[in-house]
Amino acid sequence: MKKILIVLIISIKPYLFFGQEPRAREIGVPFNGVTGVNNSITDVEGVEVGYSTIISGSGENIIGKGPIRTGVTAIFPRGKLNKFSPVYASWYSLNGNGEMTGTTWITESGFLETPIMITNTNSVGVVRDAVLKWYVDVDWYSGKDWWYTYPVVAETYDGFLNDIYGFHIKEKHVLEAINNASGGKIAEGNVGGGTGMMCLGFKGGTGTSSRIVKVDNSNYTVGVIVQSNFGTKKNLTIAGVPVGLELKDTLNHVYNAASKTTRNDGDGSIIVVVATDAPFLPHQLKRLVQRVPLGIGIVGGRGANGSGDIFIAFSTANKKAFNREQITTVKSLSNDLINPFFEATVQAVEEAIVNAMIAAKTMEGINRNKVYALPHDLLIKTLKKYNRLK
């Protein structure tokens, strides 16, 4: 008797099978645009992202001991093994109540010469110093004696959940984020610099997304990563639906300690990094990065007075553009072809922020302050109410 082999193929959502947190599209949230393979900034060839995440302790805040809810994120435009490999770049600030070091030289030179690091507000200095030391240890400049270097380090504030004045970020955490940097799929939510962040009334953090842009017969990628810590709940909008208003009485922050600082509604920050493999020059990247606030506005950002909304964009094209000694020849897309890249940037920023919120989990921090995750079931119910769920 012949044996018959029957193969049964069952379609299972990967996050259900592997225990991963779903992403916004996986629970049905509709977005415009075509994503890259991983729907991540790492879809731009060469880009690598790494994290160091510190979650420790509970209960009353004892400065210097915790609880700790913080971390570091590292982004390498051409991968950490390529060492000194500058890329054309530009930056923009919607509201400047925040920090991103090294940006004045980017304005002057048009080049980003270092990785981009993101952490909490009080750890910018130690991260910058650790990166400089790392340059020395790995011979970042390949034996050449450069007399200056300006690491790019950005921040958002996690002091609602984290012992931020305990200064828990150390050199080892910076090195961990750097050493963990890789391409492919990357984690979102309560990871890296985004560990202790809040967003639009719920738990925020790290999120990413990408878009494919076709020009003539060529495909280009625009990728985004955000450290999202901004906004007020009433403005939260997802897929055009006023989710924040619908959930205004649901799972509000729990604040169990008298504040030592004045924090107004809407205070916070967002750092956005935009990467592309399209051949744009610095002035074109400036145009691209200026579109970031449109994506933030779609989900409810308003650039509040107490918010540090700072963004940077770079292009991995024109690999031989940087040369101190010789004239170089570079390629550039026409300004008349740039509109689809504006659209892609806006779309990717919007989705990256929502991805950060979808992936984030409820977190209790210092003094048992608690920030709730955006509840997926209530979000789905709300989107269905407005006929926006696919």
C-alpha positions in Angstrom: 0.0 0.0 0.0 1.3 3.4 -0.9 1.6 5.9 1.9 0.1 9.3 1.1 1.7 12.3 2.7 -0.6 15.1 3.4 0.9 18.5 4.2 -1.4 20.8 6.0 -0.5 24.5 5.8 -2.1 26.7 8.4 -1.7 30.5 8.2 -0.7 31.6 11.7 0.2 35.2 12.6 3.9 35.1 13.5 3.4 37.2 16.7 0.9 34.6 18.0 3.2 31.7 17.3 6.4 33.1 18.5 5.0 35.2 21.4 6.1 38.5 19.8 4.1 41.7 20.4 2.0 42.5 17.4 2.6 45.5 15.4 -0.1 48.1 14.4 -0.7 46.5 11.0 -1.0 43.0 12.5 -4.0 44.0 14.6 -5.5 45.7 11.6 -4.7 49.4 11.9 -4.8 50.8 8.3 -1.9 52.8 7.0 -1.1 54.2 3.5 2.0 53.3 1.6 4.1 50.2 0.8 6.5 49.1 3.5 9.9 47.5 3.1 10.5 43.8 4.1 10.8 44.5 7.8 8.8 47.7 7.9 11.8 49.2 9.7 14.6 51.8 9.4 16.8 48.8 8.8 15.2 48.3 5.4 17.6 51.0 4.2 20.6 48.9 3.3 23.4 49.1 5.8 21.5 50.7 8.6 21.9 49.0 12.0 20.2 49.5 15.3 21.2 48.3 18.8 19.7 48.7 22.3 20.7 48.6 25.9 17.7 48.3 28.2 17.8 48.7 31.9 14.8 47.7 34.0 15.5 47.2 37.7 13.9 47.6 41.1 10.4 48.8 42.3 8.8 51.0 44.9 10.0 54.2 46.4 12.5 56.2 44.4 15.9 56.3 46.1 18.2 58.5 44.1 21.1 56.5 42.9 19.5 53.2 43.5 16.3 53.3 41.5 13.9 52.0 40.4 15.5 52.2 36.9 13.6 52.3 33.7 15.9 53.6 31.0 18.4 52.7 28.2 20.4 53.6 25.1 19.7 53.3 21.4 22.4 53.2 18.8 21.8 53.8 15.0 24.6 53.3 12.5 23.9 54.7 9.0 26.3 52.2 7.3 26.8 49.7 10.0 29.3 49.7 12.9 32.0 47.7 11.0 32.3 50.4 8.3 33.8 52.8 10.9 34.3 56.3 9.7 31.9 56.6 6.7 30.2 60.0 6.6 26.7 60.4 5.1 25.0 63.5 3.8 22.6 64.7 6.5 20.5 67.5 7.8 18.4 68.2 10.9 15.4 70.2 12.1 13.7 71.2 15.4 10.0 71.7 15.7 10.4 72.8 19.3 13.7 73.0 20.9 13.1 72.0 24.6 15.6 69.2 24.2 19.0 68.2 23.0 20.7 66.6 20.0 24.5 67.2 20.1 26.7 67.6 17.1 24.0 69.3 15.0 25.8 72.6 14.4 28.6 70.8 12.5 26.0 68.9 10.5 24.5 72.3 9.5 27.9 73.6 8.5 29.4 70.6 6.8 26.4 68.7 5.5 27.7 65.4 6.8 26.9 63.1 9.6 30.2 61.5 10.6 29.1 59.4 13.6 26.4 57.0 14.7 23.3 58.5 16.3 22.7 57.7 19.9 19.5 58.3 21.9 19.0 58.1 25.6 17.4 59.9 28.5 17.8 63.6 29.2 20.3 63.4 32.0 22.6 60.9 30.3 23.6 62.8 27.1 27.0 63.6 28.5 28.0 60.1 29.6 26.8 58.6 26.3 28.8 61.2 24.3 31.9 60.5 26.3 31.5 56.8 26.0 31.2 57.0 22.2 34.3 59.1 22.0 36.2 56.5 24.0 34.8 53.8 21.8 36.1 55.6 18.7 39.6 55.4 20.2 39.3 51.7 21.2 38.1 50.6 17.7 40.3 53.1 15.8 37.2 54.7 14.3 39.3 56.9 12.0 41.5 54.0 10.7 44.8 55.3 12.0 44.3 58.9 10.9 44.6 61.6 13.4 41.4 63.7 13.3 41.6 66.7 15.6 37.8 66.9 16.2 34.8 64.7 16.4 31.2 65.5 17.4 29.1 62.6 18.4 25.4 62.9 17.8 23.4 62.2 21.0 19.7 62.9 21.5 17.4 62.5 24.4 13.9 62.4 25.8 12.8 62.6 29.4 11.9 59.4 31.3 11.8 60.9 34.9 8.2 59.9 35.5 9.2 56.3 35.6 12.9 56.3 36.0 15.4 57.4 38.7 16.7 59.9 36.2 18.8 61.8 38.8 20.5 58.5 39.7 22.5 58.7 36.5 22.3 55.0 35.8 23.5 55.0 32.2 27.2 54.0 32.2 29.8 53.4 29.6 29.0 49.6 29.6 25.4 50.3 28.5 26.6 52.5 25.6 28.9 49.7 24.5 26.1 47.2 24.8 23.9 49.2 22.5 26.7 49.6 20.0 27.7 45.9 20.1 24.1 44.8 19.7 23.5 46.9 16.6 22.3 44.9 13.7 20.1 45.0 10.6 16.9 43.1 10.0 14.0 43.1 12.4 14.4 45.2 15.5 12.5 45.4 18.8 10.0 48.1 19.6 8.2 49.5 22.7 10.0 49.4 26.0 13.5 49.0 24.7 16.7 51.1 24.5 16.4 54.8 25.1 12.6 54.4 24.8 12.3 52.2 27.8 10.8 54.7 30.2 8.8 56.9 27.8 5.2 57.9 27.6 3.2 59.0 24.5 -0.2 60.7 24.0 -1.6 59.4 27.3 -0.3 55.9 27.2 3.0 54.1 27.3 5.4 55.1 24.5 8.9 54.2 23.5 10.8 53.1 20.4 9.0 52.5 17.1 10.0 52.1 13.5 8.6 51.9 10.0 9.6 52.2 6.3 8.2 53.0 2.9 9.2 52.0 -0.6 9.3 54.9 -3.2 9.4 54.1 -6.9 11.0 56.6 -9.2 11.1 55.7 -12.9 12.4 52.1 -12.8 14.2 52.4 -9.5 13.0 51.6 -5.9 14.2 53.6 -3.0 13.6 53.1 0.7 12.7 55.7 3.4 13.0 54.3 7.0 12.2 55.9 10.3 12.9 55.2 14.0 11.3 57.3 16.8 11.8 57.7 20.5 8.3 58.7 21.3 7.6 60.6 24.6 5.2 63.4 23.7 1.7 64.7 23.6 -1.5 64.7 25.5 -4.2 62.0 25.5 -7.0 64.1 24.2 -5.2 64.6 20.9 -4.3 60.9 20.2 -5.6 60.1 16.7 -5.1 56.7 15.0 -6.2 56.1 11.4 -8.2 59.4 11.6 -10.1 58.2 14.7 -10.1 60.3 17.9 -8.9 57.4 20.0 -7.8 59.7 22.9 -11.2 61.2 23.3 -12.9 57.9 23.1 -10.6 56.5 25.8 -10.3 59.7 27.9 -11.6 58.0 31.0 -9.6 54.8 30.5 -6.3 53.8 32.1 -5.0 57.2 32.9 -1.4 57.6 34.4 -1.1 56.9 38.1 1.1 59.5 39.8 1.9 58.6 43.4 4.5 61.2 44.3 4.6 64.9 44.8 6.3 66.3 41.7 9.6 68.0 42.2 9.3 69.7 38.8 6.5 71.4 36.9 5.2 69.2 34.2 2.4 70.6 32.0 0.0 68.6 29.9 1.6 67.8 26.6 5.2 68.1 27.8 7.6 65.5 26.7 9.7 65.0 23.5 10.2 63.0 20.4 13.4 62.2 18.5 13.0 61.0 14.9 15.7 59.6 12.7 14.9 59.4 9.0 17.1 57.3 6.7 17.0 56.8 2.9 19.1 55.3 0.2 17.9 57.9 -2.3 20.7 60.2 -3.5 19.7 63.4 -1.8 22.1 66.3 -1.0 22.0 68.0 2.4 19.6 70.8 1.4 17.2 68.1 0.1 17.5 66.2 3.3 16.6 69.4 5.1 13.4 69.5 3.1 12.7 65.8 3.9 13.3 66.2 7.7 11.1 69.3 7.8 8.1 67.0 6.8 8.5 64.9 10.0 6.2 67.2 12.1 3.4 66.4 9.6 3.5 62.7 10.6 3.6 63.6 14.2 0.7 65.9 13.8 -1.4 63.2 12.3 -1.3 61.2 15.5 -1.8 64.2 17.8 1.5 66.0 18.3 1.3 69.7 18.7 5.0 70.8 19.4 4.2 71.8 23.0 6.3 74.4 24.8 7.8 71.7 27.1 8.5 69.3 24.3 11.9 68.6 22.6 10.9 67.7 19.0 14.2 67.2 17.2 14.7 65.3 14.0 17.6 64.2 11.7 17.7 62.7 8.2 20.5 61.1 6.3 21.2 59.4 3.0 23.3 56.4 2.6 23.8 57.0 -1.1 27.0 58.7 -2.6 29.3 56.6 -0.5 32.4 58.4 -1.8 31.1 61.9 -1.3 33.3 62.6 1.7 36.9 63.4 0.8 39.2 65.9 2.4 41.7 65.9 -0.4 40.0 65.4 -3.8 37.1 66.7 -5.8 34.3 64.3 -5.8 31.4 63.6 -8.1 28.0 62.9 -6.6 24.5 62.0 -7.8 21.3 63.8 -6.8 17.6 63.2 -7.5 15.8 66.2 -9.0 13.7 68.4 -6.7 10.8 67.6 -9.1 11.0 64.0 -8.0 11.0 64.6 -4.2 7.3 64.7 -3.5 6.8 61.0 -3.0 9.7 61.0 -0.5 7.8 63.7 1.5 4.8 61.5 1.5 6.8 58.4 2.5 8.4 60.3 5.4 5.1 61.5 6.8 3.6 58.0 6.5 6.5 56.2 8.1 6.7 58.7 11.0 3.0 58.2 11.7 3.2 54.4 11.7 6.5 54.3 13.7 4.8 56.3 16.5 1.8 54.0 16.5 4.0 50.9 16.4 5.9 52.2 19.5 2.6 52.5 21.4 1.3 49.1 20.2 4.5 47.3 21.2 4.8 49.1 24.6 3.7 47.3 27.7 2.3 48.8 30.9 5.1 49.9 33.2 5.3 50.8 36.8 8.3 52.9 37.9 9.5 55.2 40.6 7.2 55.6 43.6 4.9 53.1 41.9 4.0 55.7 39.2 2.3 53.7 36.4 1.8 54.3 32.7 -0.6 52.0 31.0 -0.1 50.5 27.5 -2.6 51.4 24.8 -5.2 48.5 25.2 -5.3 46.7 21.9 -8.9 45.4 22.5 -10.3 48.9 23.1 -8.3 50.3 20.2 -9.8 47.7 17.9 -13.3 48.3 19.2 -12.9 52.1 18.7 -11.6 51.7 15.1 -14.5 49.4 14.4 -16.9 52.0 15.8 -15.6 54.4 13.2 -15.5 51.8 10.4 -11.7 52.1 10.1 -10.6 48.6 10.9 -9.6 46.4 7.9 
